């Protein structure tokens, strides 16, 4: 199974956050939503989680 990546550097923010979260898709969505709420002051909900899920990338594993 390919792990997913959520990288704050791909989303503009005033804080310049550099956090990267890697894991199975549901783990990453949950952790990224918690991070978005606690650090970036977003409101958790279906729309936030949809945006996170759409921004996920596959982990690039070195050959």
PDB file of N, H, CA, C and O in Angstrom:
ATOM      1  N   UNK A   1       0.839  -1.178   0.000  1.00  0.00           N
ATOM      2  CA  UNK A   1       0.000   0.000   0.000  1.00  0.00           C
ATOM      3  C   UNK A   1       0.887   1.245   0.000  1.00  0.00           C
ATOM      4  O   UNK A   1       1.842   1.347   0.770  1.00  0.00           O
ATOM      5  N   UNK A   2       0.549   2.183  -0.877  1.00  0.00           N
ATOM      6  H   UNK A   2      -0.227   2.100  -1.503  1.00  0.00           H
ATOM      7  CA  UNK A   2       1.296   3.432  -0.961  1.00  0.00           C
ATOM      8  C   UNK A   2       0.854   4.363   0.155  1.00  0.00           C
ATOM      9  O   UNK A   2      -0.338   4.601   0.349  1.00  0.00           O
ATOM     10  N   UNK A   3       1.831   4.887   0.886  1.00  0.00           N
ATOM     11  H   UNK A   3       2.799   4.694   0.729  1.00  0.00           H
ATOM     12  CA  UNK A   3       1.496   5.842   1.938  1.00  0.00           C
ATOM     13  C   UNK A   3       1.222   7.201   1.310  1.00  0.00           C
ATOM     14  O   UNK A   3       1.693   7.494   0.211  1.00  0.00           O
ATOM     15  N   UNK A   4       0.458   8.025   2.014  1.00  0.00           N
ATOM     16  H   UNK A   4       0.075   7.786   2.907  1.00  0.00           H
ATOM     17  CA  UNK A   4       0.088   9.355   1.548  1.00  0.00           C
ATOM     18  C   UNK A   4       0.854  10.415   2.319  1.00  0.00           C
ATOM     19  O   UNK A   4       1.296  10.187   3.446  1.00  0.00           O
ATOM     20  N   UNK A   5       1.005  11.583   1.692  1.00  0.00           N
ATOM     21  H   UNK A   5       0.646  11.768   0.777  1.00  0.00           H
ATOM     22  CA  UNK A   5       1.765  12.691   2.269  1.00  0.00           C
ATOM     23  C   UNK A   5       0.898  13.950   2.268  1.00  0.00           C
ATOM     24  O   UNK A   5       0.296  14.304   1.254  1.00  0.00           O
ATOM     25  N   UNK A   6       0.848  14.617   3.419  1.00  0.00           N
ATOM     26  H   UNK A   6       1.337  14.330   4.242  1.00  0.00           H
ATOM     27  CA  UNK A   6       0.275  15.964   3.522  1.00  0.00           C
ATOM     28  C   UNK A   6       1.425  16.875   3.935  1.00  0.00           C
ATOM     29  O   UNK A   6       2.047  16.656   4.975  1.00  0.00           O
ATOM     30  N   UNK A   7       1.710  17.883   3.136  1.00  0.00           N
ATOM     31  H   UNK A   7       1.205  18.061   2.291  1.00  0.00           H
ATOM     32  CA  UNK A   7       2.849  18.764   3.369  1.00  0.00           C
ATOM     33  C   UNK A   7       2.362  20.206   3.445  1.00  0.00           C
ATOM     34  O   UNK A   7       1.871  20.752   2.457  1.00  0.00           O
ATOM     35  N   UNK A   8       2.496  20.816   4.604  1.00  0.00           N
ATOM     36  H   UNK A   8       2.895  20.373   5.407  1.00  0.00           H
ATOM     37  CA  UNK A   8       2.038  22.200   4.796  1.00  0.00           C
ATOM     38  C   UNK A   8       2.727  23.175   3.846  1.00  0.00           C
ATOM     39  O   UNK A   8       2.176  24.234   3.547  1.00  0.00           O
ATOM     40  N   UNK A   9       3.905  22.838   3.373  1.00  0.00           N
ATOM     41  H   UNK A   9       4.352  21.977   3.615  1.00  0.00           H
ATOM     42  CA  UNK A   9       4.612  23.742   2.459  1.00  0.00           C
ATOM     43  C   UNK A   9       3.867  23.917   1.146  1.00  0.00           C
ATOM     44  O   UNK A   9       4.115  24.877   0.416  1.00  0.00           O
ATOM     45  N   UNK A  10       2.944  22.989   0.833  1.00  0.00           N
ATOM     46  H   UNK A  10       2.742  22.209   1.426  1.00  0.00           H
ATOM     47  CA  UNK A  10       2.175  23.074  -0.407  1.00  0.00           C
ATOM     48  C   UNK A  10       0.947  23.959  -0.277  1.00  0.00           C
ATOM     49  O   UNK A  10       0.251  24.198  -1.264  1.00  0.00           O
ATOM     50  N   UNK A  11       0.670  24.450   0.929  1.00  0.00           N
ATOM     51  H   UNK A  11       1.235  24.256   1.730  1.00  0.00           H
ATOM     52  CA  UNK A  11      -0.484  25.303   1.189  1.00  0.00           C
ATOM     53  C   UNK A  11       0.011  26.622   1.767  1.00  0.00           C
ATOM     54  O   UNK A  11       0.624  26.633   2.835  1.00  0.00           O
ATOM     55  N   UNK A  12      -0.240  27.722   1.089  1.00  0.00           N
ATOM     56  H   UNK A  12      -0.737  27.714   0.222  1.00  0.00           H
ATOM     57  CA  UNK A  12       0.234  29.003   1.611  1.00  0.00           C
ATOM     58  C   UNK A  12      -0.332  29.288   3.001  1.00  0.00           C
ATOM     59  O   UNK A  12      -1.519  29.076   3.249  1.00  0.00           O
ATOM     60  N   UNK A  13       0.523  29.770   3.906  1.00  0.00           N
ATOM     61  H   UNK A  13       1.487  29.942   3.705  1.00  0.00           H
ATOM     62  CA  UNK A  13       0.069  30.153   5.242  1.00  0.00           C
ATOM     63  C   UNK A  13       0.935  31.298   5.741  1.00  0.00           C
ATOM     64  O   UNK A  13       2.083  31.453   5.325  1.00  0.00           O
ATOM     65  N   UNK A  14       0.375  32.088   6.629  1.00  0.00           N
ATOM     66  H   UNK A  14      -0.557  31.961   6.967  1.00  0.00           H
ATOM     67  CA  UNK A  14       1.126  33.216   7.173  1.00  0.00           C
ATOM     68  C   UNK A  14       2.252  32.750   8.086  1.00  0.00           C
ATOM     69  O   UNK A  14       3.228  33.473   8.288  1.00  0.00           O
ATOM     70  N   UNK A  15       2.122  31.545   8.642  1.00  0.00           N
ATOM     71  H   UNK A  15       1.329  30.958   8.478  1.00  0.00           H
ATOM     72  CA  UNK A  15       3.136  31.049   9.570  1.00  0.00           C
ATOM     73  C   UNK A  15       4.325  30.405   8.869  1.00  0.00           C
ATOM     74  O   UNK A  15       5.364  30.192   9.492  1.00  0.00           O
ATOM     75  N   UNK A  16       4.188  30.091   7.574  1.00  0.00           N
ATOM     76  H   UNK A  16       3.343  30.264   7.068  1.00  0.00           H
ATOM     77  CA  UNK A  16       5.276  29.428   6.863  1.00  0.00           C
ATOM     78  C   UNK A  16       5.533  28.018   7.380  1.00  0.00           C
ATOM     79  O   UNK A  16       6.674  27.557   7.399  1.00  0.00           O
ATOM     80  N   UNK A  17       4.482  27.343   7.793  1.00  0.00           N
ATOM     81  H   UNK A  17       3.555  27.718   7.777  1.00  0.00           H
ATOM     82  CA  UNK A  17       4.586  26.008   8.385  1.00  0.00           C
ATOM     83  C   UNK A  17       5.265  25.023   7.420  1.00  0.00           C
ATOM     84  O   UNK A  17       5.020  25.049   6.214  1.00  0.00           O
ATOM     85  N   UNK A  18       6.116  24.163   7.973  1.00  0.00           N
ATOM     86  H   UNK A  18       6.315  24.142   8.953  1.00  0.00           H
ATOM     87  CA  UNK A  18       6.838  23.179   7.160  1.00  0.00           C
ATOM     88  C   UNK A  18       6.529  21.738   7.551  1.00  0.00           C
ATOM     89  O   UNK A  18       7.250  20.826   7.146  1.00  0.00           O
ATOM     90  N   UNK A  19       5.478  21.516   8.325  1.00  0.00           N
ATOM     91  H   UNK A  19       4.892  22.256   8.654  1.00  0.00           H
ATOM     92  CA  UNK A  19       5.148  20.167   8.783  1.00  0.00           C
ATOM     93  C   UNK A  19       4.781  19.261   7.615  1.00  0.00           C
ATOM     94  O   UNK A  19       4.068  19.672   6.700  1.00  0.00           O
ATOM     95  N   UNK A  20       5.273  18.029   7.653  1.00  0.00           N
ATOM     96  H   UNK A  20       5.853  17.695   8.397  1.00  0.00           H
ATOM     97  CA  UNK A  20       4.896  16.997   6.697  1.00  0.00           C
ATOM     98  C   UNK A  20       4.393  15.796   7.481  1.00  0.00           C
ATOM     99  O   UNK A  20       5.022  15.367   8.448  1.00  0.00           O
ATOM    100  N   UNK A  21       3.250  15.254   7.059  1.00  0.00           N
ATOM    101  H   UNK A  21       2.739  15.602   6.273  1.00  0.00           H
ATOM    102  CA  UNK A  21       2.646  14.089   7.709  1.00  0.00           C
ATOM    103  C   UNK A  21       2.576  12.982   6.674  1.00  0.00           C
ATOM    104  O   UNK A  21       2.088  13.195   5.564  1.00  0.00           O
ATOM    105  N   UNK A  22       3.067  11.787   7.035  1.00  0.00           N
ATOM    106  H   UNK A  22       3.464  11.614   7.936  1.00  0.00           H
ATOM    107  CA  UNK A  22       3.098  10.652   6.111  1.00  0.00           C
ATOM    108  C   UNK A  22       2.498   9.440   6.805  1.00  0.00           C
ATOM    109  O   UNK A  22       2.804   9.174   7.968  1.00  0.00           O
ATOM    110  N   UNK A  23       1.648   8.707   6.101  1.00  0.00           N
ATOM    111  H   UNK A  23       1.400   8.923   5.157  1.00  0.00           H
ATOM    112  CA  UNK A  23       1.062   7.484   6.648  1.00  0.00           C
ATOM    113  C   UNK A  23      -0.055   6.998   5.753  1.00  0.00           C
ATOM    114  O   UNK A  23      -0.182   7.431   4.608  1.00  0.00           O
ATOM    115  N   UNK A  24      -0.867   6.092   6.282  1.00  0.00           N
ATOM    116  H   UNK A  24      -0.764   5.740   7.213  1.00  0.00           H
ATOM    117  CA  UNK A  24      -2.026   5.624   5.530  1.00  0.00           C
ATOM    118  C   UNK A  24      -3.022   6.771   5.418  1.00  0.00           C
ATOM    119  O   UNK A  24      -3.078   7.634   6.293  1.00  0.00           O
ATOM    120  N   UNK A  25      -3.800   6.782   4.356  1.00  0.00           N
ATOM    121  H   UNK A  25      -3.755   6.081   3.645  1.00  0.00           H
ATOM    122  CA  UNK A  25      -4.644   7.936   4.030  1.00  0.00           C
ATOM    123  C   UNK A  25      -5.494   8.419   5.204  1.00  0.00           C
ATOM    124  O   UNK A  25      -5.487   9.612   5.506  1.00  0.00           O
ATOM    125  N   UNK A  26      -6.213   7.541   5.863  1.00  0.00           N
ATOM    126  H   UNK A  26      -6.219   6.572   5.618  1.00  0.00           H
ATOM    127  CA  UNK A  26      -7.092   7.973   6.952  1.00  0.00           C
ATOM    128  C   UNK A  26      -6.300   8.550   8.126  1.00  0.00           C
ATOM    129  O   UNK A  26      -6.740   9.504   8.766  1.00  0.00           O
ATOM    130  N   UNK A  27      -5.135   7.970   8.405  1.00  0.00           N
ATOM    131  H   UNK A  27      -4.777   7.195   7.885  1.00  0.00           H
ATOM    132  CA  UNK A  27      -4.274   8.501   9.470  1.00  0.00           C
ATOM    133  C   UNK A  27      -3.824   9.926   9.141  1.00  0.00           C
ATOM    134  O   UNK A  27      -3.837  10.807  10.000  1.00  0.00           O
ATOM    135  N   UNK A  28      -3.431  10.132   7.899  1.00  0.00           N
ATOM    136  H   UNK A  28      -3.420   9.416   7.202  1.00  0.00           H
ATOM    137  CA  UNK A  28      -2.921  11.435   7.480  1.00  0.00           C
ATOM    138  C   UNK A  28      -4.032  12.478   7.492  1.00  0.00           C
ATOM    139  O   UNK A  28      -3.821  13.603   7.947  1.00  0.00           O
ATOM    140  N   UNK A  29      -5.210  12.117   6.998  1.00  0.00           N
ATOM    141  H   UNK A  29      -5.382  11.204   6.629  1.00  0.00           H
ATOM    142  CA  UNK A  29      -6.327  13.066   6.991  1.00  0.00           C
ATOM    143  C   UNK A  29      -6.674  13.470   8.421  1.00  0.00           C
ATOM    144  O   UNK A  29      -6.872  14.651   8.704  1.00  0.00           O
ATOM    145  N   UNK A  30      -6.749  12.499   9.312  1.00  0.00           N
ATOM    146  H   UNK A  30      -6.589  11.539   9.082  1.00  0.00           H
ATOM    147  CA  UNK A  30      -7.081  12.787  10.716  1.00  0.00           C
ATOM    148  C   UNK A  30      -6.019  13.686  11.359  1.00  0.00           C
ATOM    149  O   UNK A  30      -6.358  14.688  11.990  1.00  0.00           O
ATOM    150  N   UNK A  31      -4.756  13.341  11.206  1.00  0.00           N
ATOM    151  H   UNK A  31      -4.480  12.528  10.693  1.00  0.00           H
ATOM    152  CA  UNK A  31      -3.671  14.119  11.808  1.00  0.00           C
ATOM    153  C   UNK A  31      -3.569  15.512  11.189  1.00  0.00           C
ATOM    154  O   UNK A  31      -3.331  16.492  11.895  1.00  0.00           O
ATOM    155  N   UNK A  32      -3.749  15.599   9.877  1.00  0.00           N
ATOM    156  H   UNK A  32      -3.942  14.803   9.303  1.00  0.00           H
ATOM    157  CA  UNK A  32      -3.665  16.893   9.206  1.00  0.00           C
ATOM    158  C   UNK A  32      -4.829  17.795   9.628  1.00  0.00           C
ATOM    159  O   UNK A  32      -4.650  19.003   9.781  1.00  0.00           O
ATOM    160  N   UNK A  33      -6.005  17.222   9.814  1.00  0.00           N
ATOM    161  H   UNK A  33      -6.150  16.241   9.690  1.00  0.00           H
ATOM    162  CA  UNK A  33      -7.151  18.012  10.277  1.00  0.00           C
ATOM    163  C   UNK A  33      -6.898  18.526  11.689  1.00  0.00           C
ATOM    164  O   UNK A  33      -7.171  19.690  11.982  1.00  0.00           O
ATOM    165  N   UNK A  34      -6.382  17.676  12.557  1.00  0.00           N
ATOM    166  H   UNK A  34      -6.160  16.731  12.318  1.00  0.00           H
ATOM    167  CA  UNK A  34      -6.066  18.101  13.930  1.00  0.00           C
ATOM    168  C   UNK A  34      -5.021  19.218  13.911  1.00  0.00           C
ATOM    169  O   UNK A  34      -5.130  20.186  14.663  1.00  0.00           O
ATOM    170  N   UNK A  35      -4.023  19.084  13.061  1.00  0.00           N
ATOM    171  H   UNK A  35      -3.935  18.297  12.450  1.00  0.00           H
ATOM    172  CA  UNK A  35      -2.989  20.108  12.929  1.00  0.00           C
ATOM    173  C   UNK A  35      -3.586  21.415  12.403  1.00  0.00           C
ATOM    174  O   UNK A  35      -3.283  22.491  12.919  1.00  0.00           O
ATOM    175  N   UNK A  36      -4.436  21.321  11.374  1.00  0.00           N
ATOM    176  H   UNK A  36      -4.682  20.447  10.954  1.00  0.00           H
ATOM    177  CA  UNK A  36      -5.036  22.518  10.784  1.00  0.00           C
ATOM    178  C   UNK A  36      -5.872  23.283  11.813  1.00  0.00           C
ATOM    179  O   UNK A  36      -5.898  24.513  11.809  1.00  0.00           O
ATOM    180  N   UNK A  37      -6.548  22.551  12.685  1.00  0.00           N
ATOM    181  H   UNK A  37      -6.528  21.552  12.688  1.00  0.00           H
ATOM    182  CA  UNK A  37      -7.375  23.187  13.714  1.00  0.00           C
ATOM    183  C   UNK A  37      -6.502  23.792  14.803  1.00  0.00           C
ATOM    184  O   UNK A  37      -6.695  24.949  15.177  1.00  0.00           O
ATOM    185  N   UNK A  38      -5.546  23.028  15.315  1.00  0.00           N
ATOM    186  H   UNK A  38      -5.389  22.089  15.011  1.00  0.00           H
ATOM    187  CA  UNK A  38      -4.772  23.492  16.470  1.00  0.00           C
ATOM    188  C   UNK A  38      -3.714  24.535  16.122  1.00  0.00           C
ATOM    189  O   UNK A  38      -3.398  25.390  16.950  1.00  0.00           O
ATOM    190  N   UNK A  39      -3.167  24.478  14.918  1.00  0.00           N
ATOM    191  H   UNK A  39      -3.424  23.784  14.246  1.00  0.00           H
ATOM    192  CA  UNK A  39      -2.082  25.398  14.557  1.00  0.00           C
ATOM    193  C   UNK A  39      -2.563  26.523  13.635  1.00  0.00           C
ATOM    194  O   UNK A  39      -2.175  27.679  13.801  1.00  0.00           O
ATOM    195  N   UNK A  40      -3.402  26.176  12.673  1.00  0.00           N
ATOM    196  H   UNK A  40      -3.718  25.237  12.538  1.00  0.00           H
ATOM    197  CA  UNK A  40      -3.799  27.151  11.652  1.00  0.00           C
ATOM    198  C   UNK A  40      -5.197  27.722  11.882  1.00  0.00           C
ATOM    199  O   UNK A  40      -5.696  28.494  11.064  1.00  0.00           O
ATOM    200  N   UNK A  41      -5.823  27.346  12.982  1.00  0.00           N
ATOM    201  H   UNK A  41      -5.418  26.719  13.647  1.00  0.00           H
ATOM    202  CA  UNK A  41      -7.115  27.881  13.415  1.00  0.00           C
ATOM    203  C   UNK A  41      -8.253  27.650  12.426  1.00  0.00           C
ATOM    204  O   UNK A  41      -9.171  28.464  12.333  1.00  0.00           O
ATOM    205  N   UNK A  42      -8.193  26.523  11.674  1.00  0.00           N
ATOM    206  H   UNK A  42      -7.447  25.862  11.749  1.00  0.00           H
ATOM    207  CA  UNK A  42      -9.306  26.140  10.813  1.00  0.00           C
ATOM    208  C   UNK A  42     -10.375  25.472  11.667  1.00  0.00           C
ATOM    209  O   UNK A  42     -10.122  25.101  12.813  1.00  0.00           O
ATOM    210  N   UNK A  43     -11.552  25.324  11.112  1.00  0.00           N
ATOM    211  H   UNK A  43     -11.757  25.626  10.180  1.00  0.00           H
ATOM    212  CA  UNK A  43     -12.635  24.608  11.768  1.00  0.00           C
ATOM    213  C   UNK A  43     -12.720  23.223  11.146  1.00  0.00           C
ATOM    214  O   UNK A  43     -12.783  23.086   9.925  1.00  0.00           O
ATOM    215  N   UNK A  44     -12.720  22.196  11.992  1.00  0.00           N
ATOM    216  H   UNK A  44     -12.668  22.307  12.985  1.00  0.00           H
ATOM    217  CA  UNK A  44     -12.786  20.825  11.491  1.00  0.00           C
ATOM    218  C   UNK A  44     -14.184  20.552  10.949  1.00  0.00           C
ATOM    219  O   UNK A  44     -15.181  21.042  11.480  1.00  0.00           O
ATOM    220  N   UNK A  45     -14.233  19.777   9.902  1.00  0.00           N
ATOM    221  H   UNK A  45     -13.423  19.379   9.471  1.00  0.00           H
ATOM    222  CA  UNK A  45     -15.513  19.391   9.316  1.00  0.00           C
ATOM    223  C   UNK A  45     -15.287  18.731   7.978  1.00  0.00           C
ATOM    224  O   UNK A  45     -14.146  18.601   7.534  1.00  0.00           O
ATOM    225  N   UNK A  46     -16.349  18.314   7.333  1.00  0.00           N
ATOM    226  H   UNK A  46     -17.276  18.419   7.693  1.00  0.00           H
ATOM    227  CA  UNK A  46     -16.240  17.593   6.058  1.00  0.00           C
ATOM    228  C   UNK A  46     -15.506  18.385   4.974  1.00  0.00           C
ATOM    229  O   UNK A  46     -14.750  17.804   4.196  1.00  0.00           O
ATOM    230  N   UNK A  47     -15.719  19.698   4.913  1.00  0.00           N
ATOM    231  H   UNK A  47     -16.334  20.170   5.546  1.00  0.00           H
ATOM    232  CA  UNK A  47     -15.068  20.506   3.879  1.00  0.00           C
ATOM    233  C   UNK A  47     -13.556  20.543   4.079  1.00  0.00           C
ATOM    234  O   UNK A  47     -12.803  20.387   3.118  1.00  0.00           O
ATOM    235  N   UNK A  48     -13.104  20.745   5.309  1.00  0.00           N
ATOM    236  H   UNK A  48     -13.715  20.872   6.090  1.00  0.00           H
ATOM    237  CA  UNK A  48     -11.671  20.753   5.606  1.00  0.00           C
ATOM    238  C   UNK A  48     -11.060  19.410   5.249  1.00  0.00           C
ATOM    239  O   UNK A  48     -10.017  19.356   4.598  1.00  0.00           O
ATOM    240  N   UNK A  49     -11.696  18.333   5.664  1.00  0.00           N
ATOM    241  H   UNK A  49     -12.544  18.377   6.192  1.00  0.00           H
ATOM    242  CA  UNK A  49     -11.154  16.994   5.390  1.00  0.00           C
ATOM    243  C   UNK A  49     -11.164  16.675   3.895  1.00  0.00           C
ATOM    244  O   UNK A  49     -10.276  15.976   3.407  1.00  0.00           O
ATOM    245  N   UNK A  50     -12.157  17.181   3.166  1.00  0.00           N
ATOM    246  H   UNK A  50     -12.878  17.749   3.563  1.00  0.00           H
ATOM    247  CA  UNK A  50     -12.180  16.982   1.715  1.00  0.00           C
ATOM    248  C   UNK A  50     -10.997  17.703   1.073  1.00  0.00           C
ATOM    249  O   UNK A  50     -10.329  17.152   0.198  1.00  0.00           O
ATOM    250  N   UNK A  51     -10.742  18.936   1.509  1.00  0.00           N
ATOM    251  H   UNK A  51     -11.285  19.384   2.219  1.00  0.00           H
ATOM    252  CA  UNK A  51      -9.616  19.698   0.960  1.00  0.00           C
ATOM    253  C   UNK A  51      -8.286  19.020   1.286  1.00  0.00           C
ATOM    254  O   UNK A  51      -7.390  18.971   0.444  1.00  0.00           O
ATOM    255  N   UNK A  52      -8.159  18.502   2.495  1.00  0.00           N
ATOM    256  H   UNK A  52      -8.887  18.542   3.179  1.00  0.00           H
ATOM    257  CA  UNK A  52      -6.930  17.790   2.862  1.00  0.00           C
ATOM    258  C   UNK A  52      -6.758  16.565   1.976  1.00  0.00           C
ATOM    259  O   UNK A  52      -5.684  16.334   1.420  1.00  0.00           O
ATOM    260  N   UNK A  53      -7.829  15.779   1.850  1.00  0.00           N
ATOM    261  H   UNK A  53      -8.701  15.966   2.302  1.00  0.00           H
ATOM    262  CA  UNK A  53      -7.767  14.550   1.055  1.00  0.00           C
ATOM    263  C   UNK A  53      -7.388  14.852  -0.401  1.00  0.00           C
ATOM    264  O   UNK A  53      -6.599  14.124  -1.003  1.00  0.00           O
ATOM    265  N   UNK A  54      -7.952  15.927  -0.959  1.00  0.00           N
ATOM    266  H   UNK A  54      -8.593  16.518  -0.470  1.00  0.00           H
ATOM    267  CA  UNK A  54      -7.644  16.293  -2.351  1.00  0.00           C
ATOM    268  C   UNK A  54      -6.194  16.734  -2.518  1.00  0.00           C
ATOM    269  O   UNK A  54      -5.633  16.616  -3.608  1.00  0.00           O
ATOM    270  N   UNK A  55      -5.578  17.243  -1.443  1.00  0.00           N
ATOM    271  H   UNK A  55      -6.034  17.339  -0.558  1.00  0.00           H
ATOM    272  CA  UNK A  55      -4.204  17.708  -1.524  1.00  0.00           C
ATOM    273  C   UNK A  55      -3.155  16.653  -1.221  1.00  0.00           C
ATOM    274  O   UNK A  55      -1.957  16.925  -1.303  1.00  0.00           O
ATOM    275  N   UNK A  56      -3.596  15.448  -0.870  1.00  0.00           N
ATOM    276  H   UNK A  56      -4.569  15.227  -0.804  1.00  0.00           H
ATOM    277  CA  UNK A  56      -2.643  14.384  -0.553  1.00  0.00           C
ATOM    278  C   UNK A  56      -1.886  13.941  -1.793  1.00  0.00           C
ATOM    279  O   UNK A  56      -2.420  13.943  -2.903  1.00  0.00           O
ATOM    280  N   UNK A  57      -0.646  13.565  -1.586  1.00  0.00           N
ATOM    281  H   UNK A  57      -0.212  13.564  -0.685  1.00  0.00           H
ATOM    282  CA  UNK A  57       0.184  13.013  -2.653  1.00  0.00           C
ATOM    283  C   UNK A  57       0.680  11.655  -2.220  1.00  0.00           C
ATOM    284  O   UNK A  57       0.726  11.360  -1.025  1.00  0.00           O
ATOM    285  N   UNK A  58       1.052  10.823  -3.177  1.00  0.00           N
ATOM    286  H   UNK A  58       1.015  11.063  -4.147  1.00  0.00           H
ATOM    287  CA  UNK A  58       1.689   9.544  -2.847  1.00  0.00           C
ATOM    288  C   UNK A  58       3.099   9.801  -2.356  1.00  0.00           C
ATOM    289  O   UNK A  58       3.786  10.699  -2.844  1.00  0.00           O
ATOM    290  N   UNK A  59       3.523   9.013  -1.392  1.00  0.00           N
ATOM    291  H   UNK A  59       2.965   8.284  -0.995  1.00  0.00           H
ATOM    292  CA  UNK A  59       4.900   9.121  -0.885  1.00  0.00           C
ATOM    293  C   UNK A  59       5.861   8.734  -2.001  1.00  0.00           C
ATOM    294  O   UNK A  59       5.657   7.741  -2.699  1.00  0.00           O
ATOM    295  N   UNK A  60       6.893   9.519  -2.155  1.00  0.00           N
ATOM    296  H   UNK A  60       7.059  10.326  -1.588  1.00  0.00           H
ATOM    297  CA  UNK A  60       7.916   9.217  -3.156  1.00  0.00           C
ATOM    298  C   UNK A  60       9.040   8.478  -2.451  1.00  0.00           C
ATOM    299  O   UNK A  60       9.764   9.058  -1.642  1.00  0.00           O
ATOM    300  N   UNK A  61       9.183   7.201  -2.758  1.00  0.00           N
ATOM    301  H   UNK A  61       8.595   6.730  -3.415  1.00  0.00           H
ATOM    302  CA  UNK A  61      10.184   6.366  -2.119  1.00  0.00           C
ATOM    303  C   UNK A  61      11.422   6.322  -3.013  1.00  0.00           C
ATOM    304  O   UNK A  61      11.322   6.000  -4.197  1.00  0.00           O
ATOM    305  N   UNK A  62      12.591   6.646  -2.447  1.00  0.00           N
ATOM    306  H   UNK A  62      12.672   6.907  -1.485  1.00  0.00           H
ATOM    307  CA  UNK A  62      13.815   6.586  -3.253  1.00  0.00           C
ATOM    308  C   UNK A  62      14.057   5.196  -3.802  1.00  0.00           C
ATOM    309  O   UNK A  62      13.833   4.203  -3.110  1.00  0.00           O
ATOM    310  N   UNK A  63      14.507   5.120  -5.021  1.00  0.00           N
ATOM    311  H   UNK A  63      14.689   5.926  -5.583  1.00  0.00           H
ATOM    312  CA  UNK A  63      14.763   3.818  -5.680  1.00  0.00           C
ATOM    313  C   UNK A  63      16.051   3.196  -5.183  1.00  0.00           C
ATOM    314  O   UNK A  63      16.422   2.108  -5.625  1.00  0.00           O
TER     315      UNK A  63
END
